[in-house]
Amino acid sequence: MSARPLIELYTTMEEFEHLHDRHDRTRSTSKTVTVGRDALIHILMDHARMVEALRHVGQVKINDAG
């Protein structure tokens, strides 16, 4: 029997690879990168799930912006 995953990701591997491709094709002097809305939403939802999972096990420290 396999262990239950800690988190389930919204981002597909195709979206993940596409985001990396977009980053790689962006000039180092650029301050913005244009990506698909759904891919951005998925990566943000994945980040929120990751933070919640780490909080659950007491393994996260989030610094305040500023």
N, C-alpha and C positions, 0 to 999 in steps of 0.2 A: 504494500500500500504506500502510495507516495504522500509526502507531507503537503499540507495545504499551503499555498503560497501566502507570503506575508501581505503582499498587495497585488492587485490586478491592474494592469496598465490600460489606459485608454488609447495611448499612442501606438499605432501600428508600426512595424519595422519599416514599411514603405515610407510612412510619414517621417519617422526618425531619420532615415537615410536621406530623404529629400531635404530636411532641415539642415543636415550637415552639408549637403551639396550646395544649398543656397548660401550658407556661411562661407564655404570654400570659394565660391565664385564672387564674393563681395570684396571690394578693395579694402585694404587695411586702413585706409584713411576715412572710410565711410562710417557714419554714425548710426545709420539705419540699415535694416535688412528687411526686404519684403517677403513675407511668408503667407501661406494660406491660413485663413481664419480658423478653420477646423483644427489644423495641426497645432496652432498656437493655443487654442482652447484645450486640446487634449494634453499638451505638455504641461500647461498650468494645472490642470486637474490631476495629472500624475504627480506633480510636485507637491500639491496639497495632500494627496494620499501618502506620499513618502514622509512628509513632515509629521502627519498624524501617526503613522506607524512608528516612527522614531520617538515621538513623544510618549507613545504607549509603553515603550520599553525603556524610557528615560535616557535616551541617547541623542538628544538634540539640544543645541544652544543656538538661538537665533539672535543675531546682533541687530540693534536698532539702526535704522538708516540715519545718516546725518553726518 
